């Protein structure tokens, strides 16, 4: 399994974000924020949805609203890995 980027690294890249890049423990918060917002979907050949892709501008707003807790969690994870 490849090493996933953390939310801060993705935020700093300023790009659109795939659903698979959002840690599961943040999905409920992110989905609540995104309710009623627009996003894109990558589809399979049969037209079924493969994965949602969220606009970077929306992700950055959500990140900014949760920045303190996100960066605290990242710091804890990095400390535990040492």
N, C-alpha and C positions, 0 to 999 in steps of 0.2 A: 504494500500500500504506500502510495507516495505521501510525502509530508505536506499536509494541508497548511495553507497560510492562515494566520489568525485574522480576526476581524479588523484589527488595527492596520495590518499590512495591506489588506484589501482596501480599506478606507483611504490609505495614503496613495494607493494606485489611482484612485479616482475613476474607476471603471464600473461597468454594469456587473452585477453579481448573480451567480447561479444559486438556485435553491440549495443545491448540495454543498455549497460553501458555508452555509449558515449552520453553526453547531446546533444540535437538537435541543439543547437547553435554552437556546435563544429563539427558537421558532415560534413559540406562542406569542412572545412579545412582538416579534417582527410581523407575524400574521395579523395581530391586532392593529398595528400601525398601518399595514398595507391594506386593510379592509376598505374597499371602495376606491382604491388607487389602481392605476393602470400598470400592467406588466406585459412582458412578451412570453411566448412559450416556444420551446424547441419541440418539434413534432417528429413522430416516426413516419415512415412511408405511408402507413395506413391512415394518417391524420390524427392518431391518438397523441396525447401530450406526453412527451418524454421528460421534460423538465421546464420549470418556470425560470425566467430570467428577469431580474428586477433592475430597474433603471438606477444608475449610480447616484443620481441626484436624490432619489427617495431613500436609498440606502444611507447616504451621507447624513440626511436629516435625522433618520432613526438612530444612526450611530451617535451623532452629536447629542441627542436626547438621553442616551444611555452610556455616554462616554466614560463617566467615572466608574461605573460598575463593570463595564467591559474591560477597561484597562486594569482595574484591580484584579479581576479574574485572570487576565493574561499574566500579570505579575505573580500571582499565586501559583499558576501552572508552571511558569518558568522556574520558580523557586523550588517547587517539588521535584522537578526533573533533575536538579543538580545533585 
